[in-house]
Amino acid sequence: MIQLPGTRRLLATWLTLMALTLVAMLSARLDQDSWEPLPLVSALLVLMVTGFKAQRLLMVYLNLRAATPAWKGTFVGLVILTLTLIGGGYLAPRLVG
């Protein structure tokens, strides 16, 4: 029988995700009026927060913690690949120019 996450775990995860959203928003400086690129530290923080949030969504809301290691590895690998591509896209103009 599949063990579903309880209400307490779901609420704790939701609160964590909301707090991390605030961290990402502050790091991304959404109140900024200019279109300058984010500093590297801010961009890395946003990517790290996004990765952790994706991991929590996968493990708690999609209940991948009850899945086989192959499913977990596939989904986590895809999240890492996506974040790597986003990070590479952010760094590419800095390395070329």
Residue frames as a rotation matrix with the C-alpha (Angstrom) as fourth column:
MET 1
0.579 0.816 0.000 0.00
0.816 -0.579 0.000 0.00
0.000 0.000 -1.000 0.00
ILE 2
-0.202 -0.638 0.743 1.30
0.601 -0.680 -0.420 3.44
0.773 0.361 0.521 -0.93
GLN 3
-0.075 0.066 -0.995 1.93
0.932 -0.349 -0.093 5.77
-0.354 -0.935 -0.035 2.01
LEU 4
0.310 0.255 0.916 0.47
0.636 -0.772 -0.001 9.20
0.707 0.582 -0.402 1.21
PRO 5
-0.775 -0.618 0.133 1.87
0.337 -0.582 -0.740 12.32
0.535 -0.529 0.659 2.88
GLY 6
-0.121 0.723 -0.680 -0.11
0.989 0.027 -0.148 13.55
-0.088 -0.690 -0.719 5.87
THR 7
0.738 0.528 0.420 -1.67
0.555 -0.829 0.067 16.97
0.384 0.183 -0.905 6.30
ARG 8
0.782 -0.488 -0.387 1.12
0.104 -0.510 0.854 18.11
-0.614 -0.708 -0.349 8.61
ARG 9
-0.214 -0.899 0.382 3.82
0.600 0.188 0.778 17.23
-0.771 0.395 0.499 6.05
LEU 10
0.020 0.294 0.956 1.89
0.967 -0.250 0.057 18.90
0.255 0.923 -0.289 3.24
LEU 11
0.929 0.365 0.069 1.41
0.329 -0.895 0.302 22.12
0.172 -0.258 -0.951 5.25
ALA 12
0.486 -0.827 -0.281 5.04
0.149 -0.239 0.960 22.19
-0.861 -0.508 0.007 6.39
THR 13
-0.332 -0.591 0.735 6.18
0.829 0.189 0.527 21.72
-0.450 0.784 0.427 2.80
TRP 14
0.398 0.561 0.726 3.82
0.824 -0.567 -0.013 24.42
0.405 0.603 -0.687 1.58
LEU 15
0.957 -0.066 -0.284 5.12
0.117 -0.804 0.583 26.89
-0.267 -0.591 -0.762 4.19
THR 16
0.060 -0.996 0.071 8.70
0.358 0.088 0.930 26.03
-0.932 -0.030 0.362 3.24
LEU 17
-0.214 -0.090 0.973 7.93
0.975 0.031 0.218 26.57
-0.050 0.995 0.081 -0.44
MET 18
0.767 0.541 0.345 6.32
0.549 -0.831 0.084 29.95
0.332 0.125 -0.935 0.30
ALA 19
0.734 -0.570 -0.370 9.32
0.026 -0.521 0.853 31.05
-0.679 -0.636 -0.367 2.37
LEU 20
-0.241 -0.864 0.443 11.71
0.563 0.247 0.789 29.96
-0.791 0.439 0.427 -0.37
THR 21
0.232 0.401 0.886 9.62
0.944 -0.313 -0.106 31.85
0.235 0.861 -0.451 -2.93
LEU 22
0.988 0.107 -0.113 10.15
0.139 -0.930 0.341 35.01
-0.068 -0.353 -0.933 -0.87
VAL 23
0.247 -0.968 -0.052 13.90
0.139 -0.018 0.990 34.31
-0.959 -0.252 0.130 -0.74
ALA 24
-0.270 -0.328 0.905 13.98
0.899 0.250 0.359 33.88
-0.344 0.911 0.227 -4.52
MET 25
0.613 0.574 0.543 11.95
0.726 -0.681 -0.099 37.06
0.313 0.455 -0.834 -5.07
LEU 26
0.892 -0.329 -0.309 14.21
-0.062 -0.767 0.638 39.12
-0.448 -0.550 -0.705 -2.82
SER 27
-0.036 -0.956 0.292 17.31
0.341 0.263 0.902 37.64
-0.939 0.133 0.316 -4.45
ALA 28
-0.179 0.035 0.983 15.95
0.982 0.071 0.176 38.45
-0.064 0.997 -0.047 -7.89
ARG 29
-0.757 -0.137 -0.638 15.32
0.281 -0.951 -0.130 42.03
-0.589 -0.278 0.759 -6.79
LEU 30
-0.288 0.736 0.613 11.84
0.955 0.176 0.238 42.23
0.067 0.654 -0.754 -8.27
ASP 31
0.601 0.515 -0.611 11.49
0.597 -0.798 -0.084 45.79
-0.531 -0.315 -0.787 -7.01
GLN 32
-0.432 -0.875 -0.219 14.35
0.399 -0.403 0.823 46.88
-0.809 0.268 0.524 -9.26
ASP 33
0.520 0.658 -0.545 13.45
-0.139 -0.564 -0.814 49.40
-0.843 0.498 -0.202 -11.98
SER 34
-0.010 -0.594 -0.804 16.28
-0.955 -0.232 0.183 48.59
-0.295 0.770 -0.566 -14.38
TRP 35
0.929 0.335 -0.159 16.83
-0.371 0.841 -0.394 45.57
0.001 0.425 0.905 -16.63
GLU 36
-0.029 -0.999 -0.039 20.39
-0.959 0.038 -0.280 44.88
0.281 0.029 -0.959 -15.55
PRO 37
0.180 0.059 -0.982 21.35
-0.070 0.996 0.047 41.21
0.981 0.061 0.183 -15.14
LEU 38
0.971 0.189 0.143 21.36
-0.167 0.114 0.979 39.80
0.169 -0.975 0.142 -11.63
PRO 39
0.044 -0.965 0.259 24.67
-0.998 -0.051 -0.023 39.51
0.036 -0.258 -0.965 -9.84
LEU 40
-0.308 -0.257 -0.916 26.09
-0.448 0.889 -0.098 36.00
0.839 0.380 -0.389 -10.06
VAL 41
-0.997 -0.076 0.021 25.50
-0.051 0.415 -0.908 35.32
0.061 -0.907 -0.417 -6.35
SER 42
-0.371 0.929 0.021 21.82
-0.692 -0.261 -0.673 36.28
-0.619 -0.264 0.740 -6.64
ALA 43
0.145 0.401 -0.904 21.35
-0.928 0.373 0.017 34.13
0.344 0.837 0.426 -9.74
LEU 44
-0.630 -0.435 -0.643 22.98
-0.200 0.891 -0.407 31.14
0.750 -0.128 -0.649 -8.03
LEU 45
-0.911 0.343 0.228 20.78
-0.218 0.067 -0.974 31.62
-0.350 -0.937 0.014 -4.97
VAL 46
-0.015 0.944 -0.331 17.66
-0.930 -0.135 -0.342 31.72
-0.368 0.302 0.880 -7.13
LEU 47
0.006 -0.033 -0.999 18.75
-0.692 0.721 -0.028 28.51
0.722 0.692 -0.018 -8.92
MET 48
-0.894 -0.373 -0.248 19.53
-0.075 0.671 -0.738 26.74
0.441 -0.641 -0.628 -5.64
VAL 49
-0.647 0.732 0.214 16.19
-0.471 -0.163 -0.867 27.75
-0.600 -0.661 0.450 -4.10
THR 50
0.147 0.711 -0.688 14.39
-0.989 0.095 -0.113 26.64
-0.015 0.697 0.717 -7.27
GLY 51
-0.364 -0.372 -0.854 16.18
-0.446 0.875 -0.190 23.29
0.818 0.312 -0.484 -7.21
PHE 52
-0.999 0.005 0.043 15.26
-0.037 0.412 -0.910 22.67
-0.022 -0.911 -0.412 -3.59
LYS 53
-0.313 0.948 -0.055 11.65
-0.730 -0.277 -0.625 23.68
-0.608 -0.156 0.779 -4.24
ALA 54
0.098 0.312 -0.945 11.47
-0.893 0.446 0.055 21.29
0.438 0.839 0.323 -7.21
GLN 55
-0.735 -0.435 -0.520 12.91
-0.167 0.860 -0.483 18.50
0.657 -0.268 -0.705 -5.07
ARG 56
-0.862 0.462 0.208 10.29
-0.218 0.031 -0.975 19.12
-0.457 -0.887 0.074 -2.35
LEU 57
-0.013 0.892 -0.453 7.49
-0.950 -0.153 -0.274 19.16
-0.313 0.426 0.849 -4.92
LEU 58
-0.124 -0.105 -0.987 8.67
-0.659 0.752 0.003 15.87
0.742 0.650 -0.162 -6.38
MET 59
-0.840 -0.352 -0.413 9.16
0.015 0.746 -0.666 14.08
0.542 -0.565 -0.621 -3.09
VAL 60
-0.846 0.532 -0.027 6.12
-0.006 -0.061 -0.998 15.37
-0.533 -0.844 0.055 -1.18
TYR 61
-0.124 0.896 -0.426 3.41
-0.701 -0.383 -0.601 16.42
-0.702 0.224 0.676 -3.61
LEU 62
0.188 0.153 -0.970 4.18
-0.880 0.465 -0.098 13.84
0.436 0.872 0.222 -6.31
ASN 63
0.693 0.110 0.713 5.07
-0.605 0.626 0.492 11.35
-0.392 -0.772 0.500 -3.55
LEU 64
0.554 -0.565 -0.611 8.25
-0.449 0.415 -0.791 10.19
0.701 0.713 -0.024 -5.30
ARG 65
-0.299 -0.667 0.683 9.71
-0.950 0.139 -0.281 9.25
0.092 -0.732 -0.675 -1.94
ALA 66
0.174 0.445 0.878 7.54
-0.487 0.814 -0.317 6.13
-0.856 -0.373 0.358 -2.23
ALA 67
0.868 0.146 -0.475 8.67
-0.497 0.255 -0.829 5.43
0.001 0.956 0.294 -5.81
THR 68
0.753 -0.642 0.145 11.49
0.642 0.765 0.047 3.24
-0.141 0.058 0.988 -7.04
PRO 69
0.090 -0.820 -0.566 15.02
0.303 -0.519 0.800 4.66
-0.949 -0.243 0.201 -7.19
ALA 70
-0.567 -0.283 0.773 14.81
0.802 0.025 0.597 4.71
-0.188 0.959 0.213 -10.99
TRP 71
0.365 0.783 0.503 11.85
0.815 -0.530 0.233 7.09
0.449 0.326 -0.832 -10.95
LYS 72
0.781 -0.134 -0.610 13.45
0.370 -0.687 0.625 9.30
-0.503 -0.714 -0.487 -8.31
GLY 73
-0.211 -0.977 -0.031 16.74
0.462 -0.128 0.877 9.41
-0.861 0.170 0.479 -10.20
THR 74
-0.340 0.152 0.928 15.04
0.931 -0.087 0.355 10.20
0.134 0.985 -0.112 -13.49
PHE 75
0.668 0.696 0.263 13.01
0.642 -0.718 0.268 13.10
0.375 -0.010 -0.927 -12.14
VAL 76
0.682 -0.494 -0.539 15.83
0.227 -0.557 0.799 14.53
-0.695 -0.668 -0.268 -10.01
GLY 77
-0.348 -0.842 0.412 18.19
0.673 0.082 0.735 14.17
-0.653 0.533 0.538 -12.98
LEU 78
-0.025 0.429 0.903 15.78
0.918 -0.349 0.191 16.08
0.397 0.833 -0.384 -15.20
VAL 79
0.925 0.316 -0.209 15.50
0.378 -0.806 0.455 18.86
-0.025 -0.500 -0.866 -12.63
ILE 80
0.258 -0.915 -0.311 19.31
0.279 -0.237 0.931 19.09
-0.925 -0.327 0.194 -12.40
LEU 81
-0.420 -0.380 0.824 19.60
0.876 0.066 0.477 19.11
-0.236 0.923 0.305 -16.19
THR 82
0.452 0.687 0.570 17.01
0.775 -0.618 0.131 21.90
0.442 0.382 -0.811 -16.46
LEU 83
0.906 -0.138 -0.401 18.73
0.182 -0.728 0.661 24.00
-0.383 -0.672 -0.634 -13.79
THR 84
-0.088 -0.989 0.120 22.10
0.506 0.059 0.860 23.42
-0.858 0.136 0.496 -15.45
LEU 85
-0.226 0.072 0.972 20.73
0.958 -0.164 0.235 24.60
0.176 0.984 -0.032 -18.80
ILE 86
0.813 0.549 0.195 19.20
0.489 -0.825 0.285 27.70
0.317 -0.136 -0.939 -17.18
GLY 87
0.656 -0.641 -0.398 22.45
0.163 -0.395 0.904 28.44
-0.737 -0.658 -0.154 -15.34
GLY 88
-0.297 -0.775 0.558 24.45
0.751 0.171 0.637 27.91
-0.589 0.609 0.531 -18.52
GLY 89
0.165 0.460 0.872 22.16
0.888 -0.453 0.071 30.26
0.428 0.763 -0.484 -20.39
TYR 90
0.972 0.153 -0.177 22.72
0.225 -0.822 0.524 32.86
-0.065 -0.549 -0.833 -17.72
LEU 91
0.369 -0.915 -0.163 26.51
0.152 -0.113 0.982 32.43
-0.917 -0.387 0.098 -17.76
ALA 92
0.232 -0.296 0.927 26.97
0.931 0.343 -0.123 32.20
-0.281 0.892 0.355 -21.56
PRO 93
0.764 0.049 0.644 26.80
0.377 -0.843 -0.384 35.96
0.524 0.536 -0.662 -22.27
ARG 94
0.877 -0.464 0.126 29.20
-0.382 -0.514 0.768 36.65
-0.292 -0.722 -0.628 -19.39
LEU 95
0.278 -0.803 0.527 31.77
0.293 0.593 0.750 34.17
-0.915 -0.054 0.400 -20.70
VAL 96
0.259 -0.121 0.958 31.52
0.965 0.065 -0.252 35.27
-0.032 0.990 0.134 -24.34
GLY 97
0.632 0.087 0.770 31.38
0.317 -0.936 -0.155 39.01
0.707 0.342 -0.619 -23.77
